[in-house]
Structure formats: C-alpha cells, structure tokens
Amino acid sequence: MPNANNAAQTPSPAGAAQASRRVEPVAEDLGRRFRAAGFALALVGGSVRDTLLGRLGNDLDFTTDARPEQVLKILRPWADAVWEVGIAFGTVGGMKKAQGLDGATRGFQIEVTTYRSEAYDRTSRKPEVSYGDTIEEDLVRRDFTVNAMAVALPESDFIDPYGGLDDLAARMLRTPGAPEASFSDDPLRMLRAARFAAQLDFEVAPEVVAAMTEMADRIEIVSAERIRDELNKLILSDHPRKGLRLLVDTGLADRVLPELSALRLERDEHFRHKDVYEHTLTVLEQAIDLEEDGPDLVLRLAALLHDIGKPKTRRFESDGRVSFHHHEVVGAKLTKARMLQLKYSNELVKDVSRLVELHLRFHGYGSGEWTDSAVRRYVRDAGPLLERLHKLTRSDCTTRNKRKAAALSRTYDGLEARIAELQEQEELDAIRPDLDGNQIMSVLDIPPGPVVGKAYQHLLELRLENGPLGEEAATAALHEWWAAQSAG
C-alpha cells in the first residue's frame, strides 16, 4: 500500500480493484492466521478507501466473524502489543512491527472489529452494539459507501456491495442505505460527513445534505466529547472551509457551534461592514497558510473564533458606521464558555481565549510608533502565545485594498523587528522585576502577604515602562513606593 505521504489520487473504476490487491504483507499474514483458526478477515473501511487514494499510512482496520475473545487468542501470540480498550464495542487493538511493501520495517497499528451493527435509541448517548454474521451486514451499517468497501484476506478479493468505488471515483459521499436511517442509527455521522468533505475535498450527495438538514437536532443526543473530536478533525483538515460551511448550511452548527452561525450578520444596505462569516473563514485559511510545523489546533481555533463577539457588540453609529466595540473581550468570554461546553482541556481553553482577547491589541497602537514600553507589554501579555499571535494578527487582514494590506504588513514587520531587537537587549521573553519576592521582603522587612504582591507588581510596571533598572535602582524605587504607601 502506498505511504500516507504520497499525493492523493482519484481511482478509476477500471484500475481500482487491481490497486486494492496491493495490501501490506502484514495484512496478508494476519489473514492467513485467521483462516487457519477457522475465521474470515478483511481489510475494511478507511483503510481500503485510503489505499485506493494512495494515502494509507500505518493504521490498518480489519473486520472479522470472530468474536473479541477469539480475536485476542489469535492476536496475542502474533502482535508485539495488544490492548482491549474498545473490546466492549467489539474492537481489539494491537501493534506489529513488520516489513512493508516498500521494504522498510514499520510499526503497524491494527484494529480488528467483529462484524457488528450499532444504533442509538432516542435518548441514550451511547450506541447499542450487537454482532453480525456476514461482512455484508457489517458494511451496510457503515457511514458512507467509500468506507463500506473491503478486501478479503488472504486472497485480496475486493468486496464492494454498495458502489463505494464509483463514489470514490466521483469524489462523492453517499450512505450505503437511506441517509435518514444511517443518521438515526448514529447521528455523529452527520458531523463525519462534514469532516470527510473537509479532509478528502469530496462533495456530499444532495440527499445526504437534505437528511442532515432535516435531522440536525438529532446531533444533540451525541456526547460533547465525540462532537469535539469530530470538530477537531474537521478544523485540522486540508479544507476546513468546506466542512464548516456544510455545518452552517445544514443547521448542524446551530447545535454544536452556534457562534459560527451567528457570524452571518445581515449586512447593512450601504455595505459599511464586511461579511463577518466569510471574513472568518478567510482568516482561518490565511492562518493555515502561515503554519510552519503542521496543523496547529490552537491557532486554527483562535482564527475560527476570533470575531464571535461581534454579533453581541454590533452597533449602528449616528454617522452610519457600524462598530463592534470590545468584541475581543466579549469574544474571549464566549470562546471560553463554548470550549468548556465541548469539554476541551483547560490549557487549550486558556490559550485560545487569550488569543481571541489579544487579536486586536496590535491595532490599538496606531500606525506603528511603538515605544519600548508598548513592545514590552505586548510581549508580556502574549507570553508563550506570541508566535501564534503574530500569525493570527497577520491573518486577520482580509482587505481587498492592496495598499492598505501592504501598509498593515509593513507595520507588523516593524513590530516584529522591534521585538527581536529588544529581545536581544534584555531577554524580553521572561520579563520580571529587578527584585523577586524574597528580596522585596528583605528590603522592606515585611512577612509574606498581599503587600509583597503589590510591591512586585509596582516593580514590574517600572520594568515594563523603563526597561531593566538594576538591583540598586530597583531597591531605591521600592523604598520610594513604600514611603508613599506608608504616608497614604
């Protein structure tokens, strides 16, 4: 199978079946072991789809008529490691180091799942799982036809009962059965449709879009964690605009990310403010273009959410202008609330909401006459998020006025140059007062307490305003401050 790094290809119906036979030797070996034990095994789902697209990596998914306990008996003496995390849902995982088609030895991540069907009832957030007896039963319960193809092992016979190969060639997402039945069985599949559209740059069949629109409220039965994981995959994809637009157009975003839908503000008749929704999608794409070490979830979430405070702060001024005063502050609060509801980690919530809060800070300093003090405060407030703030701020320029865009870019170039200059002079990344807490207590002869914090903050402000003072000058400044406190 081709490596995941290879460029994706669109298979032709004539050549795809032949390509599907090029399974990794490790898969054929496992197929022979299941055959010897009296069971069937097939490479299935995304593994087959990605093989045909020329993008399969080291993750291999299999399906079998063996029950999980029987799968364990076959895998344990063969795999280098085995885990049972998903065994309640019929899945046994493992890892096997083996030689690939390219001759290199790699670690293959393997999941073997018993033929099954699963469905949600009307109230439960957890699917009910029952085992099936044929691979056709297993394939029809899968989300999309392009994921409902299999390769029987060890013979490498291609199995495609629902036309997945034709849909793959047409770059189209359809469901094996009626989409209404599929989405009723597992409503998360509606989000997966948007995610696959974004990951694979596929279109979604009209009847599938119609079912997503009609059944959007069904997504509310799915846990926040599962929704969050699908959103992450969509946002980290190559074409997130495509998936996000589908969520908004079908009404799914109203249930899982309503702040995004709310950005579709009605533009005033004189077009005095830009389309915030389209602007946001463009900012996201421009932020992606600035990524240097692969997809950055913090940056992408900040780009997606940076303007969500605008609907709540929009005002039509007396002169006809439209304002969004303090939308960054409101947006940071909304970001925190939404991300917590989606069960993001506290650290991620803190970082993304902080970037949203800071995304306008650059524009608050005018046309570039930055004082040393302003630069220090900018860096101090951004902290470890500084590089991401650079990218977000640059991405937030979507004007079509080339002269204005160039001026903004030059101004920000100047700011970054000033930051680099000051960093060389005074280790700007870790700005601290010239005296620490212990020194403050010693100089003032006071015990630990709130006063020490106030003194520390005073010295920090002096440090930001004036640069390094040195211990002697800082001590004199501290005495002066303390005298003023005592006099007051």
CORDAFEN-V83823 format. One line per field, one symbol per residue. ss: DSSP state (~ for helix, > for strand, _ for the rest). phi: phi as a letter, one per 40 degrees, with the letter a starting at -180 (. if undefined). burial: I if it has 24 or more other ideal C-beta (glycine too) atoms within 12 Angstrom, else O. A space follows every 10 residues. Layout:
ss=???
phi=???
burial=???
//
This chain:
ss=__________ __~~~~~~~~ ____~~~~~~ ~~~~~~____ >>>>_~~~~~ ~~______>> >>>>___~~~ ~~~~~~____ >>>___~~~_ >>>>>>>>>_ ____>>>>>> >>>>_>>>>_ _______>>> >___~~~~~~ ____~~~__> >>>___>>>_ ___~~~~~~_ _>>_____~~ ~~~~~__~~~ ~~~~~~~~~~ __>>_~~~~~ ~~~~_~~~~~ ~__~~~~~~~ ~~~~~____~ ~~~~~~~~~~ _~~~~~_~~~ ~_________ _____~~~~~ ~~~~~~~~~_ ______~~~~ ~~~~~____~ ~~~_>>____ _>>___~~~~ ~~~~~~~~~~ ~____~~~~~ ~~~~~~~~__ ~~~~~_____ _~~~~~~~~~ ~~~~~~~~~~ ~~~~~_____ _~~~~~~~~~ ~~~~~~~~~~ ~~~~~~_~~~ ______~~~~ ~~~~_____~ ~~~~~~~~~~ ~~~~~~____ ~~~~~~~~~~ ~~~~~~~_
phi=.cccccccbc ccdccccccc ccccdccccc cccccccgbc aacagdccdc cccgbcbbcb bbbacccdcc cdcccdcbcc abbbdbccbg bbbabbcacc ccgccbcccb bbbcdabaac ccbccbccbb cbbbcccccc cccbccbbba bcbccgccba cbgccccccc fbbbcdbccc cccccacccc ccccccdccc fbcbddcccc ccccbdcccc cccccccdcc cdccccccbc dccccccccc gccccbaccc cccccccccc fcacccccdc ccddcccccc cbbgdbcccc ccccbcbccc dcbcbccccg cbbbcgcccc cccccdcccc ccgccdccdc cccccccccb ddccbgchcc cdcccdcdcc ccfccdcccd cccccccbcc cccccccccc ccdccccccc cccccafccb cbccbcdccc ccccfbcdid cccccccccc cccccbgdcg cccccccccc cccccccc
burial=IIOOOOOIOI IOOOOIIOII IIIIIIIIII IOIIOOOOII IIIIIIIIII IIIIIIIIII IIIIIIIIOI IIOIIOOIIO OIOOOOIOOI IIIIOIOIOI IOOOOIOIII IIIIIIIIOI OOOOOOIOIO IIOOIIOIII IIIIIIIIII IIIIOIOIII OIOIIOIIIO IIIIIIIOIO OIIIIIIIII IIIIIIIIII OIIIIOOIIO IIIOIIOIIO IIOIOIIIOI IIIIIIIIII IIIIIIIIII IIIOIIIIII IIIIIOOOOO OOIIOIIIII IIIIIIIIOI IOOOIIIIII IIIIIIIIII IOIIOOOOOO OIOIOOIIII IIIIIIOIIO OIOIOOOIII IIIIIIIIII IIOOOOOOOI OIOIIIIIII OIOOIIIIII IIIIIIIIOO OOOOOOOIIO IIOOIIOIIO OIOOOIOIOO IIIIIOIOOI OOIIOOOOOO OIOOIIOIII OIIIOOOIIO OOOIIOIIOO IIOOOOOO
//
